[in-house]
């Protein structure tokens, strides 16, 4: 066996040491992955010692081992939740039948597309965040960025394991393609639009983690219901790590909001910018951008592909067990669409509305976090409210991609939309200002002026712990 591929190098619960075929596949893929990581991973920090959490098993005490490690030496593992014997399909046309341990031939292409689309998002986000370490607001935040990055790398390994194990040559080619695409590349971009958007500063990073990773939560949740058991078990474990990414985003914006309010109260004119902070109206613009871009990740409001995936038992709903009807034949769902220049309610077959149902769950979850941010603003006695824009606003996919709507969801003409666009969305001037704030702070315990410190450190450590150490 190659010195690269071993249970020690790659913690796993998939019998890697006893699967020579999988070893051979990964022996060819791992060097390509490391080459990609060194080229597209965090720039300037590959030799730093970072206080990272490493998963070494799925047991309660095994998936959160902390210690300083150089990122190229991180032990990217392959983990599936333990198999539940006797598990059956619990939605779709195969309900009650045993789940699949091998790829069902009639659904092979559909299943591969689901895995590849999810897998492609993982390296994409690392690429988008490549340069952020150079402008980190604190060592605490720098460490959190790198934790997100290495876990996205591990999630790529998880999807590549499925492709290598169950899809033969096609799977190996798809795994290689995940390392050849590049976020934002004109010739070979990432599959989904949001993963080609630049993440040039920490405000965008926090909103990416808040909204884009939250989309990931709901996609993984839907896939964790899958009747293809290896996919369901893989995604279930990925969700345990995804929670940290959401925490980084939600609390990052919470800290920005709190600091902005403090700076507003310090300024005689209530101007956070004058005090070197991020003003709330500008924050709202960036919320408008990232929220609307991420709504597109769920796909069109009416989708035959979503219906087929549900019918096949490959992708369910978020927390499928909370629903009473798991077949959804003969039922309808009211979907809001844009037709003939008007907003109309359209009754469609329930299965074809699965994208919209998942998007609705995402919107409610986002609102919960936004309500917390507004609670901070209210506590400071400031008359301002952050909000999620209407799901009709700034859409590029689905029915409302053909509409011009304001953030309240009102249909307006093209001229009015263009006239007001700079009031609703980040401008070049906003980008220049936000980037001007991104001055690195690398002294333990210190924070950039535009963000408040966290309430506590990582894994019981103090906030002023040396989370990232320079090369010795």
Kinemage of the C-alpha trace (Angstrom):
@kinemage 1
@onewidth
@group {chain A} dominant
@subgroup {mainchain}
@vectorlist {calphas} color= white
{ca unk a 1} P 0.000 0.000 0.000
{ca unk a 2} L 1.217 3.504 -0.812
{ca unk a 3} L 2.710 5.556 1.986
{ca unk a 4} L 0.166 8.234 1.086
{ca unk a 5} L -2.924 6.143 1.676
{ca unk a 6} L -3.390 4.567 5.096
{ca unk a 7} L -5.862 4.598 7.944
{ca unk a 8} L -3.412 6.781 9.855
{ca unk a 9} L -3.153 9.369 7.083
{ca unk a 10} L -6.846 9.233 6.223
{ca unk a 11} L -9.047 8.499 9.246
{ca unk a 12} L -12.075 6.565 8.044
{ca unk a 13} L -14.803 4.100 8.830
{ca unk a 14} L -15.159 2.731 5.278
{ca unk a 15} L -12.618 -0.114 5.531
{ca unk a 16} L -10.031 1.777 3.538
{ca unk a 17} L -7.216 -0.549 4.688
{ca unk a 18} L -9.117 -3.539 3.318
{ca unk a 19} L -10.272 -2.015 0.016
{ca unk a 20} L -7.372 -2.191 -2.416
{ca unk a 21} L -9.430 -0.841 -5.330
{ca unk a 22} L -10.337 2.286 -3.373
{ca unk a 23} L -6.734 2.650 -2.232
{ca unk a 24} L -5.497 2.614 -5.825
{ca unk a 25} L -8.059 5.239 -6.847
{ca unk a 26} L -7.182 7.538 -3.964
{ca unk a 27} L -3.435 7.023 -4.479
{ca unk a 28} L -3.894 8.677 -7.881
{ca unk a 29} L -6.311 11.354 -6.662
{ca unk a 30} L -4.681 12.464 -3.394
{ca unk a 31} L -1.555 14.013 -4.996
{ca unk a 32} L -3.823 15.997 -7.316
{ca unk a 33} L -5.823 17.154 -4.304
{ca unk a 34} L -2.708 18.279 -2.429
{ca unk a 35} L -1.447 20.068 -5.536
{ca unk a 36} L -4.808 21.837 -5.794
{ca unk a 37} L -4.735 22.678 -2.063
{ca unk a 38} L -1.267 24.229 -2.263
{ca unk a 39} L -2.282 26.270 -5.317
{ca unk a 40} L -5.828 27.281 -4.349
{ca unk a 41} L -5.949 26.876 -0.561
{ca unk a 42} L -5.231 29.659 1.965
{ca unk a 43} L -2.459 31.789 0.481
{ca unk a 44} L 0.562 32.421 2.700
{ca unk a 45} L -0.431 30.128 5.578
{ca unk a 46} L 0.347 26.597 4.500
{ca unk a 47} L 3.302 26.315 6.901
{ca unk a 48} L 1.607 27.973 9.890
{ca unk a 49} L 0.446 25.889 12.834
{ca unk a 50} L -3.318 26.300 13.152
{ca unk a 51} L -5.502 25.221 16.075
{ca unk a 52} L -7.876 22.968 14.169
{ca unk a 53} L -10.587 20.456 14.909
{ca unk a 54} L -10.001 17.105 13.215
{ca unk a 55} L -12.525 14.321 12.832
{ca unk a 56} L -10.993 10.898 13.529
{ca unk a 57} L -14.245 8.961 14.061
{ca unk a 58} L -18.013 9.505 14.101
{ca unk a 59} L -18.347 8.769 17.811
{ca unk a 60} L -19.142 11.638 20.178
{ca unk a 61} L -15.559 11.968 21.363
{ca unk a 62} L -13.965 11.269 18.002
{ca unk a 63} L -15.035 13.932 15.576
{ca unk a 64} L -13.758 16.957 17.513
{ca unk a 65} L -10.062 16.516 18.291
{ca unk a 66} L -8.263 19.854 18.643
{ca unk a 67} L -4.613 20.674 18.196
{ca unk a 68} L -2.149 22.773 16.224
{ca unk a 69} L -1.453 21.354 12.770
{ca unk a 70} L -0.125 22.591 9.436
{ca unk a 71} L -3.004 22.592 6.969
{ca unk a 72} L -1.306 20.442 4.275
{ca unk a 73} L -0.840 17.821 7.022
{ca unk a 74} L -4.504 17.954 8.050
{ca unk a 75} L -6.002 14.478 8.194
{ca unk a 76} L -8.864 14.726 5.724
{ca unk a 77} L -10.962 11.713 6.612
{ca unk a 78} L -13.810 9.715 5.088
{ca unk a 79} L -16.727 9.164 7.431
{ca unk a 80} L -20.261 7.860 7.132
{ca unk a 81} L -22.787 7.722 9.924
{ca unk a 82} L -23.142 4.138 11.204
{ca unk a 83} L -25.425 2.012 9.071
{ca unk a 84} L -28.951 1.538 10.367
{ca unk a 85} L -29.818 -2.085 9.663
{ca unk a 86} L -33.234 -2.626 8.140
{ca unk a 87} L -33.527 0.982 6.937
{ca unk a 88} L -36.139 1.430 4.221
{ca unk a 89} L -37.113 4.161 1.799
{ca unk a 90} L -39.305 6.580 3.711
{ca unk a 91} L -40.479 8.778 0.830
{ca unk a 92} L -41.147 8.610 -2.891
{ca unk a 93} L -42.274 5.759 -5.094
{ca unk a 94} L -40.116 3.144 -3.363
{ca unk a 95} L -41.410 3.856 0.117
{ca unk a 96} L -41.163 0.818 2.396
{ca unk a 97} L -38.596 -0.975 0.234
{ca unk a 98} L -35.024 -1.560 1.475
{ca unk a 99} L -32.645 1.300 0.778
{ca unk a 100} L -29.895 0.802 -1.795
{ca unk a 101} L -26.323 -0.045 -0.830
{ca unk a 102} L -25.306 0.055 -4.492
{ca unk a 103} L -26.206 2.536 -7.214
{ca unk a 104} L -29.555 1.665 -8.820
{ca unk a 105} L -28.896 1.459 -12.561
{ca unk a 106} L -32.009 3.351 -13.631
{ca unk a 107} L -31.078 6.335 -11.425
{ca unk a 108} L -27.309 6.286 -11.947
{ca unk a 109} L -27.026 9.542 -13.910
{ca unk a 110} L -29.434 11.407 -11.643
{ca unk a 111} L -27.589 10.284 -8.536
{ca unk a 112} L -24.190 11.130 -10.002
{ca unk a 113} L -25.430 14.624 -10.905
{ca unk a 114} L -26.621 15.211 -7.332
{ca unk a 115} L -23.269 14.099 -5.877
{ca unk a 116} L -21.167 16.064 -8.356
{ca unk a 117} L -23.186 19.255 -7.902
{ca unk a 118} L -22.864 19.065 -4.122
{ca unk a 119} L -19.216 18.034 -4.282
{ca unk a 120} L -18.283 20.895 -6.608
{ca unk a 121} L -19.341 23.480 -4.039
{ca unk a 122} L -16.762 22.307 -1.508
{ca unk a 123} L -13.498 23.225 -3.299
{ca unk a 124} L -15.215 26.261 -4.814
{ca unk a 125} L -15.631 27.974 -1.456
{ca unk a 126} L -11.979 27.335 -0.571
{ca unk a 127} L -10.980 29.028 -3.822
{ca unk a 128} L -13.270 31.980 -3.145
{ca unk a 129} L -11.674 32.492 0.275
{ca unk a 130} L -8.059 31.941 -0.771
{ca unk a 131} L -6.759 35.453 0.051
{ca unk a 132} L -8.861 36.272 3.106
{ca unk a 133} L -6.231 35.188 5.621
{ca unk a 134} L -4.095 38.174 4.651
{ca unk a 135} L -6.690 40.619 6.031
{ca unk a 136} L -8.065 38.711 9.037
{ca unk a 137} L -9.572 40.910 11.796
{ca unk a 138} L -8.101 38.655 14.521
{ca unk a 139} L -6.308 35.357 15.082
{ca unk a 140} L -9.606 33.948 16.335
{ca unk a 141} L -11.254 34.751 13.009
{ca unk a 142} L -8.240 33.576 11.050
{ca unk a 143} L -8.436 30.214 12.768
{ca unk a 144} L -12.185 29.952 12.071
{ca unk a 145} L -11.596 30.690 8.393
{ca unk a 146} L -9.057 27.899 8.164
{ca unk a 147} L -11.336 25.500 10.054
{ca unk a 148} L -14.048 26.151 7.477
{ca unk a 149} L -11.526 25.674 4.660
{ca unk a 150} L -10.166 22.313 5.821
{ca unk a 151} L -13.662 21.009 6.499
{ca unk a 152} L -14.783 21.997 3.011
{ca unk a 153} L -11.772 19.999 1.856
{ca unk a 154} L -12.936 17.035 3.933
{ca unk a 155} L -16.426 17.340 2.452
{ca unk a 156} L -14.838 17.149 -0.996
{ca unk a 157} L -13.132 13.921 0.108
{ca unk a 158} L -16.536 12.620 1.224
{ca unk a 159} L -18.106 13.175 -2.192
{ca unk a 160} L -15.023 11.861 -4.011
{ca unk a 161} L -15.207 8.680 -1.923
{ca unk a 162} L -18.728 8.098 -3.253
{ca unk a 163} L -17.671 8.757 -6.840
{ca unk a 164} L -14.628 6.486 -6.627
{ca unk a 165} L -16.412 3.687 -4.815
{ca unk a 166} L -19.701 3.525 -6.698
{ca unk a 167} L -19.291 5.086 -10.158
{ca unk a 168} L -16.217 3.484 -11.691
{ca unk a 169} L -14.326 5.335 -14.420
{ca unk a 170} L -17.033 8.000 -14.730
{ca unk a 171} L -16.712 8.703 -11.033
{ca unk a 172} L -12.936 8.990 -11.202
{ca unk a 173} L -13.215 11.448 -14.085
{ca unk a 174} L -15.782 13.520 -12.204
{ca unk a 175} L -13.515 13.563 -9.126
{ca unk a 176} L -10.653 14.873 -11.265
{ca unk a 177} L -12.905 17.527 -12.792
{ca unk a 178} L -13.694 18.875 -9.328
{ca unk a 179} L -10.030 19.805 -9.022
{ca unk a 180} L -9.766 21.295 -12.514
{ca unk a 181} L -12.679 23.735 -12.343
{ca unk a 182} L -11.998 27.111 -10.755
{ca unk a 183} L -14.315 29.564 -9.028
{ca unk a 184} L -14.987 32.505 -11.337
{ca unk a 185} L -13.007 31.090 -14.255
{ca unk a 186} L -14.526 32.137 -17.583
{ca unk a 187} L -13.634 28.903 -19.348
{ca unk a 188} L -14.216 26.348 -16.613
{ca unk a 189} L -16.232 27.880 -13.775
{ca unk a 190} L -17.815 26.122 -10.841
{ca unk a 191} L -21.214 24.573 -11.527
{ca unk a 192} L -23.409 26.876 -9.400
{ca unk a 193} L -23.479 30.651 -9.765
{ca unk a 194} L -22.966 31.678 -6.132
{ca unk a 195} L -19.697 29.730 -6.086
{ca unk a 196} L -18.262 31.900 -8.835
{ca unk a 197} L -18.911 35.151 -6.975
{ca unk a 198} L -15.818 36.871 -5.551
{ca unk a 199} L -15.416 36.858 -1.778
{ca unk a 200} L -12.979 39.737 -1.527
{ca unk a 201} L -13.319 40.727 2.115
{ca unk a 202} L -14.517 39.526 5.482
{ca unk a 203} L -17.964 41.097 5.294
{ca unk a 204} L -18.678 38.951 2.242
{ca unk a 205} L -17.075 35.939 3.931
{ca unk a 206} L -19.333 36.179 6.964
{ca unk a 207} L -22.407 36.588 4.758
{ca unk a 208} L -21.249 33.693 2.583
{ca unk a 209} L -20.975 31.500 5.684
{ca unk a 210} L -24.340 32.793 6.889
{ca unk a 211} L -26.327 32.346 3.672
{ca unk a 212} L -24.400 30.138 1.216
{ca unk a 213} L -23.398 27.592 3.846
{ca unk a 214} L -26.984 27.661 5.091
{ca unk a 215} L -28.084 26.620 1.625
{ca unk a 216} L -25.549 23.817 2.039
{ca unk a 217} L -27.212 22.824 5.281
{ca unk a 218} L -30.571 22.401 3.557
{ca unk a 219} L -29.162 20.603 0.527
{ca unk a 220} L -27.238 18.196 2.759
{ca unk a 221} L -30.299 17.696 4.930
{ca unk a 222} L -32.400 16.787 1.886
{ca unk a 223} L -29.688 14.389 0.655
{ca unk a 224} L -29.332 12.829 4.117
{ca unk a 225} L -32.856 11.462 3.589
{ca unk a 226} L -31.711 9.622 0.438
{ca unk a 227} L -32.597 6.040 -0.326
{ca unk a 228} L -29.024 5.577 -1.572
{ca unk a 229} L -27.736 4.708 1.869
{ca unk a 230} L -24.040 5.656 1.440
{ca unk a 231} L -25.054 9.172 0.348
{ca unk a 232} L -27.509 9.556 3.221
{ca unk a 233} L -24.936 8.457 5.800
{ca unk a 234} L -22.205 10.656 4.283
{ca unk a 235} L -24.363 13.777 4.324
{ca unk a 236} L -25.592 13.123 7.848
{ca unk a 237} L -22.030 13.323 9.150
{ca unk a 238} L -21.206 16.344 6.994
{ca unk a 239} L -24.052 18.208 8.710
{ca unk a 240} L -22.253 17.933 12.074
{ca unk a 241} L -19.378 19.986 10.634
{ca unk a 242} L -21.573 22.356 8.635
{ca unk a 243} L -23.030 23.700 11.886
{ca unk a 244} L -19.709 25.380 12.693
{ca unk a 245} L -19.676 27.156 9.336
{ca unk a 246} L -23.102 28.620 10.038
{ca unk a 247} L -21.955 29.663 13.500
{ca unk a 248} L -18.989 31.530 11.995
{ca unk a 249} L -21.248 33.430 9.607
{ca unk a 250} L -24.121 34.220 11.937
{ca unk a 251} L -21.963 35.294 14.881
{ca unk a 252} L -19.561 37.155 12.600
{ca unk a 253} L -22.362 39.414 11.389
{ca unk a 254} L -23.692 39.668 14.941
{ca unk a 255} L -20.303 41.018 16.054
{ca unk a 256} L -20.235 43.489 13.149
{ca unk a 257} L -23.732 44.716 14.003
{ca unk a 258} L -22.819 45.208 17.644
{ca unk a 259} L -19.631 47.094 16.824
{ca unk a 260} L -21.399 49.254 14.235
{ca unk a 261} L -23.974 50.253 16.840
{ca unk a 262} L -21.224 51.101 19.332
{ca unk a 263} L -19.466 53.293 16.773
{ca unk a 264} L -22.712 55.024 15.814
{ca unk a 265} L -23.267 55.971 19.441
{ca unk a 266} L -19.707 57.317 19.676
{ca unk a 267} L -20.135 59.578 16.649
{ca unk a 268} L -21.969 62.922 17.064
{ca unk a 269} L -23.781 62.289 13.780
{ca unk a 270} L -24.428 58.625 14.380
{ca unk a 271} L -22.138 57.734 11.489
{ca unk a 272} L -20.362 54.382 11.884
{ca unk a 273} L -18.261 55.042 8.786
{ca unk a 274} L -16.877 58.205 10.298
{ca unk a 275} L -15.594 56.047 13.156
{ca unk a 276} L -14.062 53.420 10.866
{ca unk a 277} L -16.922 50.941 11.000
{ca unk a 278} L -19.406 49.288 8.674
{ca unk a 279} L -22.600 51.323 8.590
{ca unk a 280} L -25.873 49.411 8.760
{ca unk a 281} L -27.255 50.630 5.382
{ca unk a 282} L -24.147 49.252 3.669
{ca unk a 283} L -24.494 45.987 5.554
{ca unk a 284} L -28.074 45.822 4.279
{ca unk a 285} L -26.832 46.124 0.689
{ca unk a 286} L -24.536 43.152 1.142
{ca unk a 287} L -27.347 41.159 2.746
{ca unk a 288} L -29.474 41.946 -0.305
{ca unk a 289} L -26.750 40.656 -2.596
{ca unk a 290} L -25.798 37.415 -0.866
{ca unk a 291} L -29.330 36.449 0.143
{ca unk a 292} L -30.686 36.853 -3.378
{ca unk a 293} L -27.737 35.085 -4.998
{ca unk a 294} L -28.143 32.154 -2.628
{ca unk a 295} L -31.870 31.836 -3.264
{ca unk a 296} L -30.929 30.835 -6.808
{ca unk a 297} L -29.024 27.820 -5.479
{ca unk a 298} L -32.317 26.061 -4.828
{ca unk a 299} L -33.254 26.122 -8.520
{ca unk a 300} L -36.507 26.990 -10.241
{ca unk a 301} L -39.832 27.210 -8.434
{ca unk a 302} L -41.269 24.443 -10.609
{ca unk a 303} L -38.853 21.629 -11.349
{ca unk a 304} L -39.326 18.244 -12.993
{ca unk a 305} L -35.790 17.291 -11.902
{ca unk a 306} L -36.691 17.895 -8.253
{ca unk a 307} L -39.866 15.864 -8.731
{ca unk a 308} L -37.908 12.984 -10.279
{ca unk a 309} L -35.332 12.982 -7.472
{ca unk a 310} L -38.099 12.846 -4.866
{ca unk a 311} L -40.012 10.142 -6.723
{ca unk a 312} L -36.857 8.034 -7.008
{ca unk a 313} L -36.182 8.416 -3.291
{ca unk a 314} L -32.816 10.107 -3.885
{ca unk a 315} L -33.479 13.535 -2.353
{ca unk a 316} L -36.179 14.297 0.179
{ca unk a 317} L -37.261 17.343 2.111
{ca unk a 318} L -35.516 18.937 5.082
{ca unk a 319} L -36.465 16.739 8.047
{ca unk a 320} L -38.676 14.531 5.931
{ca unk a 321} L -40.057 12.754 9.007
{ca unk a 322} L -41.915 15.876 10.148
{ca unk a 323} L -44.300 15.568 7.174
{ca unk a 324} L -47.339 13.313 7.187
{ca unk a 325} L -47.464 12.486 3.482
{ca unk a 326} L -44.220 11.016 2.134
{ca unk a 327} L -45.506 10.052 -1.315
{ca unk a 328} L -47.037 13.388 -2.372
{ca unk a 329} L -48.981 12.053 -5.351
{ca unk a 330} L -52.183 13.830 -6.247
{ca unk a 331} L -51.420 16.766 -3.966
{ca unk a 332} L -50.783 20.295 -5.163
{ca unk a 333} L -48.756 23.236 -3.928
{ca unk a 334} L -49.282 26.945 -4.553
{ca unk a 335} L -46.201 28.507 -6.086
{ca unk a 336} L -45.705 32.199 -6.735
{ca unk a 337} L -44.541 32.874 -10.312
{ca unk a 338} L -44.146 35.772 -12.705
{ca unk a 339} L -46.275 35.416 -15.840
{ca unk a 340} L -47.270 37.970 -18.450
{ca unk a 341} L -45.808 40.788 -16.399
{ca unk a 342} L -47.754 39.900 -13.247
{ca unk a 343} L -47.242 37.998 -10.009
{ca unk a 344} L -49.630 35.065 -9.856
{ca unk a 345} L -50.253 32.099 -7.608
{ca unk a 346} L -50.013 28.885 -9.558
{ca unk a 347} L -51.217 25.510 -8.331
{ca unk a 348} L -48.722 22.839 -9.386
{ca unk a 349} L -48.126 19.176 -8.679
{ca unk a 350} L -46.624 18.981 -5.199
{ca unk a 351} L -43.552 17.035 -6.249
{ca unk a 352} L -42.567 19.682 -8.787
{ca unk a 353} L -42.465 22.290 -5.975
{ca unk a 354} L -39.773 20.547 -3.907
{ca unk a 355} L -37.215 23.284 -4.652
{ca unk a 356} L -39.604 25.955 -3.470
{ca unk a 357} L -40.473 24.003 -0.322
{ca unk a 358} L -36.780 23.685 0.567
{ca unk a 359} L -36.192 27.363 -0.247
{ca unk a 360} L -39.050 28.314 2.090
{ca unk a 361} L -37.384 26.434 4.960
{ca unk a 362} L -34.116 28.250 4.219
{ca unk a 363} L -35.841 31.662 4.256
{ca unk a 364} L -37.437 30.997 7.642
{ca unk a 365} L -34.103 29.910 9.097
{ca unk a 366} L -32.372 33.027 7.764
{ca unk a 367} L -35.056 35.232 9.278
{ca unk a 368} L -34.445 33.708 12.685
{ca unk a 369} L -30.815 34.877 12.537
{ca unk a 370} L -31.741 38.309 11.182
{ca unk a 371} L -34.184 38.741 14.056
{ca unk a 372} L -31.282 38.198 16.471
{ca unk a 373} L -29.217 40.852 14.700
{ca unk a 374} L -32.123 43.270 14.954
{ca unk a 375} L -32.409 42.485 18.651
{ca unk a 376} L -28.866 43.830 19.084
{ca unk a 377} L -29.725 47.017 17.201
{ca unk a 378} L -32.834 47.497 19.303
{ca unk a 379} L -30.879 46.899 22.506
{ca unk a 380} L -28.576 49.770 21.511
{ca unk a 381} L -31.631 51.997 21.058
{ca unk a 382} L -30.994 52.580 17.352
{ca unk a 383} L -33.897 52.987 14.950
{ca unk a 384} L -32.871 50.656 12.140
{ca unk a 385} L -33.963 47.202 11.030
{ca unk a 386} L -32.088 44.743 8.848
{ca unk a 387} L -34.232 42.559 6.632
{ca unk a 388} L -34.080 39.831 4.048
{ca unk a 389} L -35.181 41.138 0.662
{ca unk a 390} L -38.152 39.594 -1.097
{ca unk a 391} L -37.484 36.282 -2.831
{ca unk a 392} L -38.536 38.060 -6.044
{ca unk a 393} L -35.608 40.488 -5.872
{ca unk a 394} L -32.446 40.160 -7.992
{ca unk a 395} L -33.127 36.624 -9.145
{ca unk a 396} L -31.171 35.001 -11.981
{ca unk a 397} L -32.840 31.594 -11.876
{ca unk a 398} L -36.515 30.730 -11.874
{ca unk a 399} L -39.645 32.592 -12.809
{ca unk a 400} L -38.599 35.921 -11.273
{ca unk a 401} L -35.387 36.055 -13.295
{ca unk a 402} L -37.593 37.691 -15.921
{ca unk a 403} L -38.937 40.331 -13.500
{ca unk a 404} L -37.658 43.656 -12.225
{ca unk a 405} L -38.617 43.782 -8.556
{ca unk a 406} L -37.535 46.028 -5.696
{ca unk a 407} L -36.416 44.554 -2.341
{ca unk a 408} L -40.034 44.667 -1.157
{ca unk a 409} L -41.030 42.462 -4.085
{ca unk a 410} L -42.933 45.118 -6.032
{ca unk a 411} L -42.744 44.800 -9.805
{ca unk a 412} L -41.154 47.905 -11.322
{ca unk a 413} L -39.989 48.883 -14.780
{ca unk a 414} L -36.421 48.463 -15.981
{ca unk a 415} L -35.622 52.182 -15.784
{ca unk a 416} L -36.759 52.429 -12.156
{ca unk a 417} L -34.804 49.288 -11.256
{ca unk a 418} L -31.601 50.632 -12.787
{ca unk a 419} L -32.101 54.072 -11.234
{ca unk a 420} L -32.355 52.619 -7.729
{ca unk a 421} L -29.953 49.712 -8.098
{ca unk a 422} L -27.078 51.436 -6.290
{ca unk a 423} L -29.330 52.084 -3.295
{ca unk a 424} L -30.097 48.401 -2.991
{ca unk a 425} L -26.877 46.642 -3.947
{ca unk a 426} L -23.170 47.165 -3.134
{ca unk a 427} L -21.453 49.678 -5.373
{ca unk a 428} L -17.829 49.940 -6.409
{ca unk a 429} L -17.463 52.727 -3.861
{ca unk a 430} L -18.867 50.448 -1.148
{ca unk a 431} L -16.361 47.762 -2.110
{ca unk a 432} L -13.489 50.227 -1.964
{ca unk a 433} L -14.559 51.416 1.477
{ca unk a 434} L -15.089 47.927 2.927
{ca unk a 435} L -11.732 46.775 1.571
{ca unk a 436} L -10.071 49.831 3.139
{ca unk a 437} L -11.157 48.522 6.561
{ca unk a 438} L -9.587 45.126 6.000
{ca unk a 439} L -6.326 45.728 7.811
{ca unk a 440} L -4.978 42.537 9.425
{ca unk a 441} L -4.793 42.201 13.197
{ca unk a 442} L -2.532 39.345 14.245
{ca unk a 443} L -1.803 40.149 17.892
{ca unk a 444} L -3.487 37.536 20.126
{ca unk a 445} L -6.691 38.885 21.671
{ca unk a 446} L -6.787 42.052 19.564
{ca unk a 447} L -9.608 42.840 17.117
{ca unk a 448} L -10.008 45.078 14.102
{ca unk a 449} L -11.948 48.252 14.872
{ca unk a 450} L -14.977 47.267 12.765
{ca unk a 451} L -15.878 44.068 14.643
{ca unk a 452} L -16.563 43.205 18.275
{ca unk a 453} L -14.689 40.386 20.021
{ca unk a 454} L -16.468 37.026 20.374
{ca unk a 455} L -18.091 36.111 23.659
{ca unk a 456} L -15.742 33.156 24.128
{ca unk a 457} L -12.842 31.396 22.463
{ca unk a 458} L -12.639 28.026 20.727
{ca unk a 459} L -12.849 24.734 22.636
{ca unk a 460} L -12.563 26.386 26.047
{ca unk a 461} L -9.530 28.461 25.078
{ca unk a 462} L -9.351 32.180 25.846
{ca unk a 463} L -10.043 34.717 23.105
{ca unk a 464} L -6.386 35.806 23.317
{ca unk a 465} L -5.115 32.258 22.704
{ca unk a 466} L -2.528 31.925 19.924
{ca unk a 467} L -4.828 30.177 17.465
{ca unk a 468} L -2.434 30.562 14.545
{ca unk a 469} L 1.315 30.322 15.033
{ca unk a 470} L 3.884 31.447 12.459
{ca unk a 471} L 6.378 28.900 11.120
{ca unk a 472} L 9.072 28.136 13.680
